[in-house]
Amino acid sequence: MSFSTSINAWKSARNALHWGMLITEVGFFLRVGALFLWCLGTGSALAQGTQSVAIITPGQGIGPVLLGQTLAEVHARLGAPKLSDAALGGRLWEIWRSGPAFEGKRQNGFEELEIYFTREHLHFGGPSAVGQIRVTSPFSRTVSGISIRSSFSQILDSFPNLRIDEELTYALNGERSEKDVAMYVDRTRGIAFEFRNGAAADPNVAGYCRAIHVFRPGTDPRIMEAFDLQ
């Protein structure tokens, strides 16, 4: 083999090695770029998932609705309710099943947001304001993830001061001795849960919680129902 032939062979080998390394580098950066885009997409999806939840804050509110907000403020945020019932003294009971209360997502069956409005002083004037909120949709949850889909055990772990309220439980069951539903209340934090019969017997089974209430700490919650049923 001549010297020039050897030089040409060496150059060819060097060029092949160079292009091989370049292709490897390009492949590496393409994989890194794909990984970056995947992470970006995942983060965006997670962020959207977080945004599509109405946060339950004990003693304060649920989603965009806060205790103490006036009727006008709530309607400005949620729009007109699906149902409304009024009583003397500025008391109102209203229900939403779709719209901004659920970020435009229509809820199924009995999934709804209920708000009880009252005046701070019933015998005086002034606007009606949010006194209590009740939700029956898994769309709403606490920052720790507690919702109506949580088990009895999970809820008690998050709210260890919950105690059954016999008076409210009696009222929830139409003043019957047989109990289909029990009301557990934590007055110090301003939150309450309605459980179907059997929750305590199957503490680790989900599906027994049917509603969550938020009210002012240190006060007594009420049964949320039409005024003519009270």
ZAMARGU-4260 file (C-alpha; in steps of 0.2 Angstrom, whole numbers, plus 5000, padded with zeros to 4 digits):
<rodrens>
0) 5000/5000/5000 | 5007/5017/4995 | 5009/5031/5008 | 4996/5042/4999 | 4984/5028/5000
5) 4987/5026/5019 | 4984/5045/5021 | 4968/5044/5012 | 4962/5029/5022 | 4966/5038/5038
10) 4957/5053/5032 | 4942/5043/5028 | 4942/5034/5045 | 4944/5051/5054 | 4929/5058/5044
15) 4918/5043/5048 | 4923/5044/5066 | 4919/5063/5066 | 4902/5060/5058 | 4898/5046/5070
20) 4902/5057/5085 | 4891/5071/5078 | 4877/5060/5075 | 4878/5053/5092 | 4879/5071/5099
25) 4863/5076/5089 | 4854/5061/5095 | 4859/5065/5113 | 4852/5083/5112 | 4836/5077/5103
30) 4833/5065/5117 | 4837/5079/5130 | 4825/5090/5121 | 4811/5077/5120 | 4813/5074/5139
35) 4812/5093/5142 | 4796/5094/5132 | 4789/5079/5141 | 4792/5087/5158 | 4785/5103/5152
40) 4769/5095/5146 | 4768/5085/5162 | 4770/5100/5173 | 4757/5110/5163 | 4745/5095/5165
45) 4748/5094/5183 | 4746/5113/5185 | 4729/5112/5175 | 4724/5098/5187 | 4727/5108/5202
50) 4718/5123/5195 | 4703/5112/5191 | 4699/5110/5210 | 4689/5121/5221 | 4699/5121/5238
55) 4689/5118/5254 | 4696/5129/5268 | 4689/5126/5285 | 4681/5141/5293 | 4684/5152/5277
60) 4676/5145/5262 | 4675/5134/5247 | 4683/5139/5230 | 4678/5157/5226 | 4665/5158/5239
65) 4670/5164/5256 | 4660/5166/5272 | 4654/5184/5274 | 4653/5188/5256 | 4637/5197/5251
70) 4624/5189/5240 | 4629/5202/5226 | 4647/5197/5227 | 4643/5178/5226 | 4631/5181/5211
75) 4645/5191/5202 | 4657/5176/5204 | 4645/5161/5201 | 4631/5168/5191 | 4612/5165/5195
80) 4609/5149/5205 | 4599/5134/5199 | 4587/5134/5214 | 4583/5148/5227 | 4573/5148/5242
85) 4570/5164/5253 | 4563/5167/5271 | 4561/5181/5282 | 4576/5191/5289 | 4586/5191/5274
90) 4589/5172/5274 | 4592/5163/5258 | 4596/5145/5252 | 4603/5144/5235 | 4610/5129/5224
95) 4622/5129/5210 | 4625/5113/5199 | 4636/5121/5185 | 4644/5137/5179 | 4659/5146/5187
100) 4656/5136/5204 | 4663/5121/5195 | 4674/5130/5182 | 4660/5127/5169 | 4659/5109/5171
105) 4642/5102/5173 | 4640/5091/5188 | 4631/5074/5188 | 4616/5069/5199 | 4616/5076/5216
110) 4633/5085/5215 | 4630/5103/5219 | 4636/5118/5229 | 4624/5125/5242 | 4625/5142/5251
115) 4615/5148/5265 | 4614/5167/5266 | 4608/5177/5282 | 4610/5194/5289 | 4622/5196/5304
120) 4607/5204/5313 | 4591/5197/5308 | 4580/5211/5314 | 4590/5225/5306 | 4594/5229/5288
125) 4609/5226/5278 | 4614/5214/5264 | 4612/5195/5266 | 4629/5187/5267 | 4636/5169/5266
130) 4634/5160/5283 | 4637/5142/5278 | 4642/5132/5263 | 4639/5114/5258 | 4646/5104/5244
135) 4642/5087/5237 | 4654/5086/5223 | 4672/5078/5223 | 4677/5094/5213 | 4679/5102/5230
140) 4693/5096/5241 | 4705/5102/5255 | 4723/5106/5252 | 4727/5089/5259 | 4715/5080/5246
145) 4700/5077/5257 | 4684/5076/5248 | 4667/5067/5248 | 4677/5052/5240 | 4688/5050/5255
150) 4685/5037/5268 | 4679/5039/5286 | 4697/5035/5292 | 4705/5047/5280 | 4694/5061/5286
155) 4696/5058/5304 | 4715/5057/5302 | 4714/5075/5294 | 4701/5081/5307 | 4704/5072/5323
160) 4692/5084/5333 | 4677/5079/5323 | 4663/5073/5334 | 4645/5067/5330 | 4632/5080/5333
165) 4616/5071/5339 | 4605/5086/5337 | 4610/5089/5319 | 4610/5070/5315 | 4592/5069/5322
170) 4587/5084/5311 | 4595/5076/5296 | 4585/5060/5298 | 4569/5069/5298 | 4568/5068/5317
175) 4567/5049/5316 | 4576/5038/5329 | 4583/5027/5314 | 4598/5035/5307 | 4602/5035/5289
180) 4615/5049/5290 | 4626/5056/5304 | 4633/5073/5305 | 4651/5075/5312 | 4656/5093/5317
185) 4673/5101/5321 | 4667/5118/5328 | 4685/5124/5332 | 4690/5123/5314 | 4673/5127/5306
190) 4670/5111/5296 | 4657/5097/5296 | 4654/5080/5286 | 4638/5071/5283 | 4641/5052/5283
195) 4629/5038/5277 | 4625/5024/5289 | 4639/5012/5290 | 4654/5024/5289 | 4661/5020/5306
200) 4659/5001/5303 | 4669/5002/5287 | 4681/5016/5291 | 4693/5012/5276 | 4680/5011/5263
205) 4676/5026/5252 | 4659/5032/5247 | 4651/5035/5264 | 4654/5054/5265 | 4640/5063/5256
210) 4643/5081/5260 | 4655/5093/5267 | 4650/5109/5276 | 4661/5125/5280 | 4655/5138/5293
215) 4662/5150/5305 | 4673/5143/5319 | 4665/5143/5336 | 4647/5143/5329 | 4634/5130/5326
220) 4631/5124/5309 | 4613/5121/5302 | 4604/5109/5291 | 4604/5115/5273 | 4587/5112/5267
225) 4572/5122/5260 | 4564/5133/5273 | 4547/5125/5272 | 4555/5108/5278 | 4562/5116/5294
</rodrens>
